[in-house]
């Protein structure tokens, strides 16, 4: 094997290593970015499953039921309502306990109920209490209840989670640039003699920089595409496993993430290769 072939193999191996490093770094960054963007969707999913149950008095008339349902439908805080008559509630309860309790008691002790799902940004104790206060004007309402400890726990935990995801995103964003920069620095360092030789034969700095920058920018672009393909595969797998949460609900978020990863992959490679090459161009002696 000739010396040129050996050198060519080393260069190719070096570029493949940079491609793999950049791909892993950009994939991890894109995954963290996706989690950060989708954390609001996951939060909304859990919060909007918190129910505010409205129980109606036994003497409530049909037109009063409709009046309350209409009022709830017109409320901007309400996402969805479900009406459950006491007869249907009795049937459901009988199936759960495996016994016809209405016949045994001689009457149905349950009440007509309306289950209300509020939008996620209204799932906090203050907003729910204000909502309950507004509907308590209806005199035929017997009771309104919700799981207050659960609401407090959801808000506290998601606030902490959001903070940690943000901190992790910032830390890894900075770390990813350092890793990409170092991989390019090592690669260009191995070509320092080529840079010096080109300077000695009279090549301009721009002429010397151009092939280096183009090579690493191209690697950055290909690495970002590869990392995004891996991300999409992971998202599709998660979508099949967790059907309750639609990970593609906000396509705009995904488009923003894709554009950011491609831009970041190209720009970080450009910035690193430009300044590292410039550094070696300014050195008088390279050993």
N, C-alpha and C positions, 0 to 999 in steps of 0.2 A: 504493500500500500504506500503510495507516494505521500510526500509531506503535505502537498496541497489537499489531498483527499482527507488526510488526518485533521488538518486545520478546518476543513469544511464540515467534517463530522462534529468537531468540537463546537463550532459556531452554531450548528443546527441543534445540537444537544443543549447548548446554553439557552437558545431562544425558546426551545420547548419547555425548559425548566421555568423560565420567566412566564410563559403562557400559563402553565399549570398553577404557579404561585398566584398570579393575578386572578385567575379564574376562581380559585378557592377563596381568595380575599374578597373579590367582588360578589361572589355567591353568598358568603356570610353577611356581607354588608346589605345586600338586597333582601336577604331573609329577615334581618333585623328591621330593615326599613318597612318590609311588608307587615311584620308583626306590629310595628308602631302604628302604621296606617290602619290596620284592621282591628287594633285593640278597641277602638270605638264601636266597631260593629259587634264584637264579642260582648262588650259592655252593654250595648243596646239590647242584644239578644236576652241576656240574663235579667236585665232590669225590666224589660217589657213583659216578662213572664210573671212579674209580681202582680197579684190580683187585689183589687179593692172590691170587696163583696158587699153588696147592698141588699139587705133583707127587708121585705115589705110586710106590712101588717096583714092579718088574715082578712080584714074587711076591706082591703084595697080593691077598688073597682077597676074594670078593664080600661076605661078611658084614662084613669090616673096612671096606670102602667104605661100606656102609650105616651102620655104626657111626659113622664120621666124619661122614657127611652128617647123621645124626640129631643128633649133638653140635653141629654148626654151626647147624642149624635151631633148636635150643634156646637158642643164644647170643643175648642181647639186643642185641649190637653188630652182628649180621649182618642186613643188609637182604634180600639175595638171593644164592643160590648157583647155579652152573651146572656140571654135570658133563660132561666131555668125555673119552670113551674114546680110547685111543691109536689105535684103528682109524679113528674119525671124524676125529681130528686128522690122521692120515696122508692121508685122502681130501681134507681141506680144503687141506693143504699141497701136495698133488699138483696140485690145481686152480690154486693160486696160481703155482706154478713151471712148470706145463704139462708135467710129466714124472712118470712113475710111479717114484718113487725107491725104494719098498719092494722092487719086483722087481729093480731094479738092484743094491741092496745085499744082498738076500737075507734081510733081517730088518727089523723096524720099530724104529728107535732112539728113537721117541717114547715118552712116558709118559702114563698116565692122569692127568688133571688136573681139579682143582676150582677154579673161579674164584669168588672171594668178593667181594661188594660190601658194604662197611660203611656204616653211617649217617654222614652228613656230620660230625657232631660227634665222630666217632671217627677222622677222617682227619687224624691228626698222627703224627709219628714215634714218640712215646712210646706212644700207644694201639695203634698197629699192631704195634710190637715186643712189647708186652705180650700182644696177641692171638696173635702167632706163638709166643711163649713157652708159652702155654697149650696150643696144639695140637701142639707138638713132643713132647709126651708119647706121642703115637701113633708107635710105632716103625716103622711101614710108610710113613711120610712120607719121601720122598727129599729134597725141597727145598721151601722156601717163598720166594717172591720178590715184590717190588713195586717200583715206581718211586719210590725215596726222594727224588731231586732234584725230581721233579714234585710230590710231597707238600709239600716245603719251600717250593717256589715258589708253590704255590696258597695256602698259609697266609699267607706273607709278603705276597703281592700283594693278597689279599682283606682282610687287616688294614689295609693302607694305603688301599685303596679305600673300606672302611667308614668310616675316619676322615675322609677327604676329603669323602665324601657327607654325613656328619654336620655337618662344618664348613660346607659349602656350604648345607645346609638351614637352619642357624641364621642364617647371614649373610643369606640371601634372605628368611627369615621376618621379620627386622628391616627389611630393605629394602622388602619388600612393604607393611608397615604405613606406612612413611614415604611411599611413592608414593601409596597410597590416601589418606592424611592430607593430602598436598599437593594432590591433585586436588580434594578436597572443600574445602580451604582457599581455593583459587583460585575455586571456584564460589560459595562463600558470600561471599567478598570482593566479587564482582560484584553481590551483593544487599545490600550494607551499607546503602545508602540506604533500601531497603525496611524493613530492621530498625529504623533510626532513626526513620522515619516512623511505624511501628507503635508505637514507644515513645512518640512525641509525642502520639499520639491516645489513650494510656492503656492500651494492650494490656499484659498481664502477660508476664513472661519465659517462663513455662510455655506460654502461648498462642502466643508468637512462635516458641519452639523447636520445638514439636510438628510443624508441617508440614515444617520443614527435616529434622528427624530421621527422620520417616516417609518422606520422599522418598529420602533417601540410604540408609536401611536397605532400602527396597524395591529400589533399584538394586544394593545389595550382595548381596541375595538372588538377583536375576535374573542378576547377573554370576557368582555362584558356580554356579548351575545351568548357565549357558552354558559355563563353564570345565569343568565335570564332563562335559558332553556331548562337548566336544572331547577330553577325556581318554579317555573310553570309546571314541570313534572311533579314536584313536591306539592304544589297547590292542588293539582288535579287529584292526586292520591288522597290528600286531606279532605277534599270535597266529597269523594266517594265514601270515606270513613265517617265523616261528620256531616250528615245530610241536613241536620237542623240549622246549620249556619252556612249561609250562602257566601262563599269567599269571593264571589265575583259580582256582588251587588253594586259596588261602586267602581265601575270600569275606569272612571277618570283617575281614581287613585292609582290603579295599576298602570295606566298610561304615563302618569307623572313619574312613578317609580322606574319604569322602563327607560324613559328619557333621561332621568337623573343618572342611572347606572351607566348608560352608554356615554353620556357627557362626562361623568366622573372618570370612567375608564380611559377615555381619550385624553381629557385635560390633565389628569394626574400623570399619565405617561409623557405627555408633551412637556409639561413643566419640569418633571424630573430629568428627562433626557436633555432638555435645553440647558438647564443650569449645570448639570453634571458634565456635559460635554464642554460647556463654556469654561468650567473650572480647569479641565485638563488642557484646554487650548491656551490658558493663561500661564500654565507652568512652563518654565524655561527648560527644566530637565525632568524627564520621566524615567524612573528606574523600575 
